[in-house]
């Protein structure tokens, strides 16, 4: 028996070891998929983000390198935090909070520890990196704006937040994503698909080299370059003209629906949202709740359209056959309905047919016409639905469903809308303000510009869009197939004639441009604001809608200038200049240009916040910019003229 | 006369074959675990694999020398060898070089030599010599004490040099003595103490005491040979003493790092902060080693293809943790192969030992098998997380000249003795 003790022990231990090996290697083997192997560093291989060009091929957005310090919390070992913090130029508190945040996100996956190192910091840090286990440097690409314009068009990219990470598997902490503008709406096209590199490292966290010579690496799919419909020169010019004003300008090419310019004022230099100062600057912009530079007024600004909407009513009236172009309405310096009165600028006793009604923007003419539309069948309820459907066929009151990142529906009311206000009886006079584009009607500048394009096309429009072309891709049908309005082609001619008269003799007579037949319509809209819960009227908004030339139109435009007083004062001037710039490529109406650069509306915008009582409209005088500002604007103008040539 | 001409064929070629199989495969794994650059120079003496290759070549000379010496020399000079060996251990206290907290090396020129590796062989010779003496009867208490003294002397000396691992190896001689007639109650005692210690550390002294009372009393009633009352009482008191004493031993005698290792092994530590700290120190090695083995899967990642080995994730991988390289690169198939080769080698030596005519050769052979077995058990057990972390090398596999030579001497003396058994008449 005695000789068997060691014998049996040896056999037992052998069996035990093989069982244990079986358990470790076969039964519960974590046979190191490349992804779990902590000897292999997985580094995302970020593809080049696509470049953005304007419609003429001018480069607007490219990339620049940036270096991020990454952390894998599980692999971090006690380190000299003081030295590390000094190298990164952060304090210890920041170190701890960032570390904990990364740990909460995932101890196994890498997170950005400090983003966007400067080149010199990177050089110093790289030397010492091996001392800090669990940390490494990742090269990444940041946006580089070749221009200072178009912040609202181009948008910006920033780090993904947790909500996005939870929603979309593609994004990992620290990844960049388009936050606004085309960066957001064309995110997937521009970003490409990131690849993965496997790098063999040693236990001192040093990279030894590519794992198996990169055999398993996943190559990234490069982001695609895109060309947008914006004309950078026109955009820059529009932004210049809108300086010291607030509002939106949208110019569309009627024959294609391409957006030529999309100005939102005030705006900012897109370069301030790049790199380490991004969040600081973004917060500053975000917190400016008065000027709202991040609010894209040309897409999101919902305004009562005012007089330009009279064109819509004229078209509907013709289509419904309730008026003929030659039928006249006598204006008694206003329109009396019931015991109420709507004022008009016409001299009492003026007889207006449709063309002069548009030319003079006669309220009485359109109030009469509007009532005729609604009362056509003696039933205002059915009438307003018909009216509403016609207006909606121009893309009003609905989202445009295009490739812009933000948008608003605006509002075209129908009977259902009024149900809660007028549950039983409903007469056309109840909604008479709609006749002149006020009351319940509301549109965004882009919707109004689109309406102008539909009129210019005599009955159809292409959904306004910003994409001109994508590398190796065709545009979706949504942008290439025309949308037909409910108004017949022949009914546009009288209205267009009226719009031409606006320039020839009417409210925009002073804004004519030589050799271009511009069709337009001014708008002046009352607006109110609550100051200490008192409804207070502010200076009217200045609105203008136009297209040109009359035949074979090249540009349709809508301009909103907040508190610009009357239509042709600011908006009309800007529209004329933009049209001339687009068609002639140079400006002959230097007087208009000069006037716009010189005048500022900042004093108007300051009024509601002054805490004092103030005057509006005709009782105020315009603010002239100081010499320094004027010179600055002049310099910018020269720059634009130089690049245009 | 035929016998004389074929003299060299009497060496046990199976043992020799298994010996070189392990040494060769071991070297491949040392190469994998220690090569760094892209270019590979097998004789690069700045690298462990290069040095080990030289050690292996020198082994051939050593083997020829060992086999050339007359078999009687080992028996005759065993006492002298033992005394010299003990002196070399004592000398460490004066001339020793401290490496990793253990004063176990002599530095001679650029070389270091670890006398404790050779002391095992010397002790095996001395034990064999003493037990095979006609005047010695291991059943006698006084002879037992003298035998224990031979074993405990080197064990104690290496313990003083802070080389706990080597001390535990001397436990191997228990197998030898038991084979040669050490009374059975030593076995009962040893197994009981180990079991009681583990139980009382894991579940506390009170539960352990209750269990031992139940076991002893049921033994008393179920067994035909009834224990006397005083025996029963004595056994119970001893059991209770061990149950309660082990806590004291654990807390007051063991060093903190030893406590930690045991506490991790028995999963005693509940404090997450302390567990985290362990994970960053010695448990890190264990964890990385287990992960490396586990990552090998069924067939391994292939020779020189182990990512964790290439990345040097397991510290000390070319020495104590060499088996994790086998696990990662050769998988379940390769590591089982190594285990099987070791088992075969051990059984072969054991088998040969039993065949010896001379008691000296048999006891020595038993010692060889037991020493290699304890190394095998502790090293691979540790690397796979089966037993607490104890730093001793894997025989013939781990990097190190002293270790390789000491095992070569240990095994080849036996091969020589075995080859001589025909002349023992």
HADDOCK unambig.tbl for C-alpha pairs under 7 A between the chains (distance, minus, plus):
assign (segid A and resid 2 and name CA) (segid B and resid 178 and name CA) 6.87 0.50 0.50
assign (segid A and resid 2 and name CA) (segid B and resid 179 and name CA) 5.23 0.50 0.50
assign (segid A and resid 3 and name CA) (segid B and resid 179 and name CA) 5.51 0.50 0.50
assign (segid A and resid 6 and name CA) (segid B and resid 175 and name CA) 6.29 0.50 0.50
assign (segid A and resid 7 and name CA) (segid B and resid 347 and name CA) 6.83 0.50 0.50
assign (segid A and resid 10 and name CA) (segid B and resid 343 and name CA) 6.50 0.50 0.50
assign (segid A and resid 11 and name CA) (segid B and resid 343 and name CA) 6.96 0.50 0.50
assign (segid A and resid 13 and name CA) (segid B and resid 377 and name CA) 6.95 0.50 0.50
assign (segid A and resid 14 and name CA) (segid B and resid 339 and name CA) 6.30 0.50 0.50
assign (segid A and resid 14 and name CA) (segid B and resid 340 and name CA) 6.91 0.50 0.50
assign (segid A and resid 14 and name CA) (segid B and resid 343 and name CA) 6.29 0.50 0.50
assign (segid A and resid 18 and name CA) (segid B and resid 336 and name CA) 5.74 0.50 0.50
assign (segid A and resid 21 and name CA) (segid B and resid 332 and name CA) 6.22 0.50 0.50
assign (segid A and resid 22 and name CA) (segid B and resid 332 and name CA) 6.52 0.50 0.50
assign (segid A and resid 24 and name CA) (segid B and resid 294 and name CA) 4.86 0.50 0.50
assign (segid A and resid 25 and name CA) (segid B and resid 293 and name CA) 6.65 0.50 0.50
assign (segid A and resid 25 and name CA) (segid B and resid 294 and name CA) 4.46 0.50 0.50
assign (segid A and resid 25 and name CA) (segid B and resid 295 and name CA) 6.74 0.50 0.50
assign (segid A and resid 25 and name CA) (segid B and resid 296 and name CA) 6.25 0.50 0.50
assign (segid A and resid 25 and name CA) (segid B and resid 297 and name CA) 4.39 0.50 0.50
assign (segid A and resid 25 and name CA) (segid B and resid 298 and name CA) 6.03 0.50 0.50
assign (segid A and resid 25 and name CA) (segid B and resid 331 and name CA) 6.89 0.50 0.50
assign (segid A and resid 25 and name CA) (segid B and resid 332 and name CA) 5.84 0.50 0.50
assign (segid A and resid 26 and name CA) (segid B and resid 297 and name CA) 5.60 0.50 0.50
assign (segid A and resid 26 and name CA) (segid B and resid 298 and name CA) 5.66 0.50 0.50
assign (segid A and resid 29 and name CA) (segid B and resid 294 and name CA) 5.07 0.50 0.50
assign (segid A and resid 29 and name CA) (segid B and resid 295 and name CA) 6.10 0.50 0.50
assign (segid A and resid 29 and name CA) (segid B and resid 297 and name CA) 5.62 0.50 0.50
assign (segid A and resid 30 and name CA) (segid B and resid 294 and name CA) 6.10 0.50 0.50
assign (segid A and resid 30 and name CA) (segid B and resid 295 and name CA) 5.38 0.50 0.50
assign (segid A and resid 31 and name CA) (segid B and resid 294 and name CA) 6.58 0.50 0.50
assign (segid A and resid 31 and name CA) (segid B and resid 295 and name CA) 4.12 0.50 0.50
assign (segid A and resid 31 and name CA) (segid B and resid 296 and name CA) 6.02 0.50 0.50
assign (segid A and resid 31 and name CA) (segid B and resid 297 and name CA) 5.29 0.50 0.50
assign (segid A and resid 32 and name CA) (segid B and resid 295 and name CA) 5.11 0.50 0.50
assign (segid A and resid 39 and name CA) (segid B and resid 307 and name CA) 5.90 0.50 0.50
assign (segid A and resid 39 and name CA) (segid B and resid 308 and name CA) 5.37 0.50 0.50
assign (segid A and resid 39 and name CA) (segid B and resid 311 and name CA) 5.98 0.50 0.50
assign (segid A and resid 200 and name CA) (segid B and resid 311 and name CA) 6.76 0.50 0.50
assign (segid A and resid 201 and name CA) (segid B and resid 311 and name CA) 5.37 0.50 0.50
assign (segid A and resid 202 and name CA) (segid B and resid 311 and name CA) 3.56 0.50 0.50
assign (segid A and resid 202 and name CA) (segid B and resid 312 and name CA) 5.52 0.50 0.50
assign (segid A and resid 202 and name CA) (segid B and resid 313 and name CA) 6.39 0.50 0.50
assign (segid A and resid 203 and name CA) (segid B and resid 311 and name CA) 5.83 0.50 0.50
assign (segid A and resid 203 and name CA) (segid B and resid 312 and name CA) 5.69 0.50 0.50
assign (segid A and resid 203 and name CA) (segid B and resid 313 and name CA) 4.77 0.50 0.50
